[in-house]
Amino acid sequence: MIRCRGVFFDLYGTLLEYRDIKTAWRRWLEVIHTEIRACGGRVDERDLAVLCDRFFGRDEPQDGPDGATVFERRLAALFTDLDLPPAEGGHLRNVADRAAAAWQEFVPLDPEAEDLLELLARDYVLGLVTNFDHPPHVRKTLEDLGIAHRFAVVAISGEIGVKKPGPAIFLKALRAVGLEAAEVVHVGDTDADILGARAAGLGPVFLDRNSGEAELDFQADPQRGESMAAAGSRCLRTIRNLSDLPDHLTAW
């Protein structure tokens, strides 16, 4: 049996809980709508909501100001679609920061997370592996919550250029801490977490706060076109709460 030496976590939906997500997105939209109106745009907020539907699920814009995050490039593309003057880098960063902060107010730290991280940090190398289009917001949030120092590595898709469920983001995190995949488990709340961890060789732990109500397909890997079971993936463990995790770490 290989000893577990490291624990990687997803951030949103795992260490951070989605609470009033409808209000979170409404506040996010309000910030962007207010900025558009300040720039001379006349779009109605309901029409803007349609334009922003699945905002983060679309292909990433390739063009944008130098050094802009993916979120900032998405905002720049939105301004162009509305025939507004091109937004400059500093302007885009300001809007992106304010919109993300408005949304973040409704996505708090899980009440069990801080104590769990303190406990695990005594015996394990901790890492964070998250898909997010505006990395400065993630790093600020971790600092604001007082948990940034717990992680030996923070791998954010918007910085690295690869996303879960692809294995590359996990492999980069592993190299950063000098651990083998077989020595690390990854805790997450989505199929992207489980499939990505399996593809990279990490032990997957599924956080299911909905007591089995989640409809996730852990067998078919859309990126590799094969059955994860056929690939010899490690056994999936399920926990209902973060505090359940330590009991699972000695059994790998």
N, C-alpha and C positions, 0 to 999 in steps of 0.2 A: 504494500500500500504506500502510495506517495504522500508525503506530508504536505499539507496545505501551508504555504508560507505567505501568500498574498491574497488580498480581497479587493477586487475592483467593483465600483458602483456606477450605475447610471445615476443621473441627477434628477431630471424632471419626471415626476411620477413615482420616483423611488425614494431618494433622500428628501425631495421636496414633494409635497402633496398638492394635487389639484383640488381646490376647494370650489369656490364659486366661479367656475371657468367661463360661464356666459358673461358675467359682469367683467371678468378680466379682459376678455376680447372686446367688449364694448368700450372699456376705458382705453384700450390700445387703439381702437378705431377713432375715438374722440380726439386723441392727441394728434393723429395723422390728419384727420379732417380739419381740425383747427389750424394746423400748419398750412394745409393746402389753401384754405380760405385767406390766410395771411399773405400768401404768395399770389393772390388774385384768382384762384380757382373758384368755380361756382358750382361744383358738383354737390348734389344732395347727399346727405349722410347715408341714406338707404341705397342710393346708386353706388356710392363708394364701397359700401359693404359688399355689393355684388362684384365690383371690380376686384376686391380683396379676398373674395372667396377662395379658399385653398391657397392663400398667398404663399405659404411656405412649401407647398407640395409641387409647385411648378418647377420647370427647369431653371437652373441658376443662370442669371444674366452673365454674359461673358464680358460685357463692357461696363465701365464705370470709372470713377476717379481712382487714381493710383492709391493703393493701400486701403481701399474701401473694403469693409466686410461684405459678406454675401447679403446680409440684411440691408445694408446701405445701398448696394447695387440694385436690390429689388425696389427700394424706395425711389432711386434715381429713374428706374424704368417706369414706375408708376407716374412720376412727375412728367416724364416724356409722353406717356399715353394721354395725359390730361392737358397736353400742350402748354405746360408751364415751363418757365425758364429752367435750364439745367441747374440742379442743385450742386453747390460746391462741397468739397470734402468735409469741411468743418461744420457746415450746415447739416449735411446728412448725418454726421456723427451725433449732433445734438438732438435731431429728431429721433433717430434710432434709440439713443439712450433714454430719452423721455418716454417713448412708446413702450420700450421694454420694461422700464421701471413701473409704469402704470399697470402693466399686465402682472408684474411680479408681486404686487401687493396682495394678490389673491392666490399665490402659490407659495405657501409658507413651508418652513422646515418641519418635517415630521417630528412630533414631540419626542419620539424615541431615538432620533438620529444622533443627537449630540452625545448622549451617554454611550450609545453603541460604538460610535467612532472612537471615543476615549478608551473604551474597553478593548476594542480590537487593536488599536494602535500599540498596545503593550506587547503583542505577540505576532502581529502580522504587518506586512508592508501594504499600505492602502493606496489605491489609485482611483481616479475618476475618469470614466469614458462616456462622453456625452455628445449627441448630435445637437448642434446649435449654430445658427447662422450669424450670431453677433457675439463673438468670444469676449470682448471687453465687458459685456454685461455679466457673463458667467463668472469671470474672475472678480468683478466688483461684488457680486452677490455672495460668493464664497467668503470674501473678506468681511463683508457686512454681517454675515451670519456667524463669523468667528470660527469657521471650520476649515479655512484654506490651508492652515498649517498641518492638518491631519494627513494630507495627501502627498505622497512621494512623487506622484506624476498626475497631471491634469491634462487629459487628451481631449481636445475639443475639435469637432469635425471642421468647423469654420477656419481653424488655424492649420490643421493638418492637410485638409483637402480631400479627405476620404470619410465615409460615413458608415455607421452600422446599417445593415447587417454584414457589410463587407468585413473580412477579417483583418484588413490592413491596419485599421485604427487600433485594434487590440494588440497587434504585433508590435506596433510602434511603442505603445505603452509598456509592453513587456520588456523591450530592449532598454527603455529608459530606466527601469528599476532592476535590470539584470536578473530577472526570474524566467524560468521555463513555463510554458503554458500549462503543463501538467501540475504545476505548483500553485496555480491561481484559480480562484472561482470568481465569477462575475454575477452580480445581483442586479436584476432589472425587471421592468414591468411590461415589456412589449416583446412581440415576436422578433423584432430587430435585435434586441438584446440577446435573446436565447439563440437565435440562428447565428448571429455574429460570434458569440462566445464559443459555440460548438465548432464553427468553421475554423476558428483560430486555435482550438484545442483546449480552451478553458472549461472549467466545470460550471455549467449554467445553474443559477438559482433564480427561480421565477417568483417575484413578489406579487401575490394575487390578493389584494385587499378586498376584492369583490367576491371572495369565497367561491371561486370556480365559475363565476358568471362570464369571465372574459372568453372571447372566442378567438383563440390564437392557433395558428397552424404551425406547429413546431416540426413537422416532418418535411414539408416541401421547402426547399431552399431556392427562391426565385433567382438568386445570383449565380448559383452553380448548377441549377437544373437537375438536381439529384436528390435522393432521399437522404436525410441526415442520418437516419438509422443505418442505412446501407454504408454510410461513410464511417461507421464505427464511432459515433459521437458518444460523449460521456453522458451518464444518466442525469436526467433533469430532476432537480429537487424543487419543491414548492413550499413557500412560507406565506403565512397570512399577515404577519407583522414583522417589522425589522428586528424586534427583540427576540424573535424565534431563530435568527440566523446563527448565533454562536453554537447552538446545539448541533448544527449540521456540519460545522467546519472540521470536526475531528473524525468524521465518517468517510471522508473522500479516499 
